[in-house]
């Protein structure tokens, strides 16, 4: 926790994006998380990514539930919409927001407790619906706010700060999302912004449900030697299989790359992802092979990171339901509320 | 790149830009902090330790510290360091019992000091507490040298000068006023153990143009100012031309206004960017409606019937290269300006007609004595030079520093030890962490702008010659200005072995001056910095390899505002804010070392 405010200095080295904003314009309040918390690094990565994408802050809706992770939307994008939902219930609120205004960028920040324990049911259905949002899980394997009990993502064999060892199998949000039909699945590490920032940009631009499982060490309760989610352990065991470079849509600019090593993916808005294979035997387009690979590596004690699976072809919630193309607040009143007679006609169809 | 070496004295001293820029290495951030705490007397005494004349320098210092101030790299204007020094001086309490005193028993050594200016006084200030007998010979009937004769009373009141000179004289200086030294060899024969020459640069430069000696209305700037200071000159004509645009010219033009001139012009040969005068002195003169005329080169004094009527100038045009340097000039016109008086303020130089050239004191081809830049000893053993007398005209604060160094040399010479075996400077570091979220300094960045010094009303200030124009900061101004200091002496100290590379410091830094990057050559590291390196002069602080990834932490010292957030957000204490104190040895410290060595030798013997 910090009581000293970050001074607002517009220094000479500070650049401006397409909107004329500096990275400081994407910041929020002062973090009250523990010094060294991984979540603060994720916050910084979000700020950097949104600054680089030149997203207008007022077009973003920050969604969260309950937990250390869910506090973090207060620490970025002061000028955005925000909703802090009941524990584990963020996905349904986000669904409502997306249904009402499809032009909002929905950015959800949740934790392993909020998404994998109390909110697992909500999370699973948001994946199935392919809700158009970026859903970041700040995963540290413990319940930090309640003093460090194991969470649902704690690995077998990892120890709590006082020594007790976890025996229950973990829920891996990456494998779970793939199994549920997720269309953008990534894993990253709070301490690796080179990887995380492009992933957040890609996730923001993905039309559908984008999940990034970010290993984000709890510096207070889970950064000790017997932990499998400490800074040291994560650095030592994580292995990037697919490095993502994000190329915003810019007419007239061609990007040169070696076709053998790079898999280009064009996004709906024209931006491109250049996936650079770090491991030869990995295929980010095959759901089955990807799950198999992750499992195999997991058994060897390796944490696979990067953009692990992506499918730009599936329709999102609006596409599936053939909803109107405009945000509801922009629809003419007559279309939004067609009147008594049309309602009666509709009701007759169901009688 | 190799990790930055911080164990020597240089590195952390350099980070404190103001203290590094100050010739006497005044501990600026610390005295500003003392002022902020209302400890004006302590602030004054801390100043006095290094610069000896805080009241004087708080008004008329050349302020090399201010252009160096870190604040100029965050916003336009530096902290008003000089003005805050005056705040300490204006608000101090009685300090008599806290000043150094002469010991009851003198050590039997007699030192002759020639000239009672700032250099000699600084030497006496350091040597008298060690038991030396200091005899100052002064040609004029008042001490102070150029501080009294060349700085007008409306900038530096006599009372301030007298008070600070008296602190030194009252320690027991044998001050012999109206006692010009006519011959160095005669002085040397008087049997002094050492001689210090602090006679300044008392000779104003001449401008030998047609008509120069046909009238008595052409004055040499520094002599003219001296005549005004001693009341020999009390009036001047209506129209005055000042030739030259240095600080002396500023004093001459403003003095003219107070002697009754109505139309005063300062004539400059070159464009404004090349003026030698300090910006604030130019501003103050222009506030008084002095007109500064550029690109006019003097050609002739116009004298009719023995009366000065005007001056003829060549009007010049310059060509510049892309870095703004003059590459060529040509005369494009001529101009005649009517005037009643002309004051020449085009520079000053040393003059040693009283030093015989055959007594072992060598002079170089410019007729300036050959002086060692460390020991200040001339080519004759036991004869030392300092201040403007040593290396030509500089300023008060340099003269004071010369005085400190010469005092060390004189002490060593008299004790028969090596002049070059001097105590090195040191830096002490102490953590500023007091507890959770508690630091022993005010680290909130305050975006307030520089306070403006209030001046006496334009109508009132010309009524008398000695009305001090600057009124000094009010309590409110001082309270706001002290908070502008960025506490550069609170060093960010990094311990690589403790870092867990959580990025907390990098994320929180408000000026993006931190980067964790793989090590490489300087070019690679600079390319990886989070914010481009803007000042190559400012060092990079590079750590050793970090434990997890062997990458390195790099800090660009240029940008840091010393807010302490990196240390505040560091979970392992790898970053710490540590108060640095630069330890500067004076003659007293050398004497203490001698005593310790002596005691050790006695014990061993």
Interface residues (C-beta under 8 A of the other chain):
Chain A: X1 X2 X3 X4 X5 X6 X7 X8 X9 X11 X12 X13 X14 X34 X35 X36 X37 X38 X40 X41 X43 X44 X190 X191 X193 X217 X219 X223 X231 X232 X235 X236
Chain B: X73 X74 X437 X443 X444 X445 X447 X500 X501 X502 X503 X504 X506 X507 X508 X510 X511 X512 X531 X532 X534 X548 X549 X559 X561 X563 X564 X565 X568 X569 X570 X571 X572
